[in-house]
Amino acid sequence: MKIFIFLFSISLFSDSISKSELRTLKKEIEENFKDKKYSIVIPKIEKIIIYSEESKYRLWLGLSYFNRDDLEIPSENDEIFLRNKKIQNLKTNYLNAEKFISEYILFLERRNLLKTELRIAEYYFILGTIAYLLNENKKSEFNFKKSLISGFPNKEIIKFNLTYLTQNY
């Protein structure tokens, strides 16, 4: 029994991180995110959200998944299995982006902070784009409308997207 407790405590605390390491990691994340090094920042943010309750890291993780440029785009020349794997990687990536951005919006809604978030319309636009890429047209339309209502600055883009969606399904 004592051995079990000892092994459990070792496994539980082996992944812990000191406050100075946490500060350093946060600084690295902030610098990499500002420099748009999204592929580099993803594993760091995934690590930090275990230790930090700050919602901005969840948002940054979602935005990093959405903006990353290191995933291969499938082409018609790829073998079917390779093409399907690339498609699945892109889909998983977009689902992760949607999950974390949605969590951030839900966090704001629960605290009645949606009106204070200046970029909320942009986040709804991104969610609409992700839903479109995942062929979820109803969800895409919903998020584009929320973006429009929330004050997205370029209303013509939203209107075009909504018109396109309603004419094609």
Residue pairs with C-beta under 8 A, 6 or more apart in sequence:
15 50
17 25
17 47
17 51
22 48
22 51
22 52
25 44
25 47
25 48
26 48
26 52
28 44
29 41
29 44
29 45
29 48
29 57
29 60
32 40
32 41
32 44
33 41
33 60
33 64
36 67
38 63
38 64
38 65
38 67
38 68
38 69
39 64
39 68
39 69
39 70
41 60
41 64
42 61
42 64
42 65
42 68
45 57
45 60
45 61
45 64
46 61
48 57
49 57
49 58
49 61
55 103
55 104
55 107
56 104
58 100
58 103
58 104
58 107
59 100
59 101
59 104
59 123
61 96
61 100
62 96
62 97
62 98
62 99
62 100
62 101
62 102
62 103
62 104
63 97
63 101
63 126
65 93
65 94
65 96
65 97
65 100
66 94
66 97
66 101
66 126
66 130
68 93
71 86
71 89
71 90
71 93
72 86
72 89
73 86
73 90
74 82
74 83
74 86
74 87
74 90
75 83
76 83
78 86
90 133
91 134
94 130
94 133
94 134
95 134
97 126
97 130
98 127
98 130
98 131
98 134
101 123
101 126
101 127
101 130
102 127
104 123
105 114
105 120
105 123
105 124
105 127
107 113
108 114
108 117
108 120
114 120
114 150
117 123
120 150
121 146
121 147
121 148
121 150
121 151
121 152
121 153
122 147
122 152
124 143
124 144
124 146
124 147
124 150
124 152
125 143
125 144
125 147
125 152
125 157
125 158
127 139
127 143
128 139
128 140
128 141
128 142
128 143
128 144
128 146
128 147
128 161
129 140
131 137
131 139
131 140
131 142
131 143
132 140
132 161
132 165
137 165
137 168
137 169
140 161
140 165
141 162
141 165
141 166
144 158
144 161
144 162
144 165
145 158
145 162
147 158
148 155
148 158
148 159
148 162
152 158
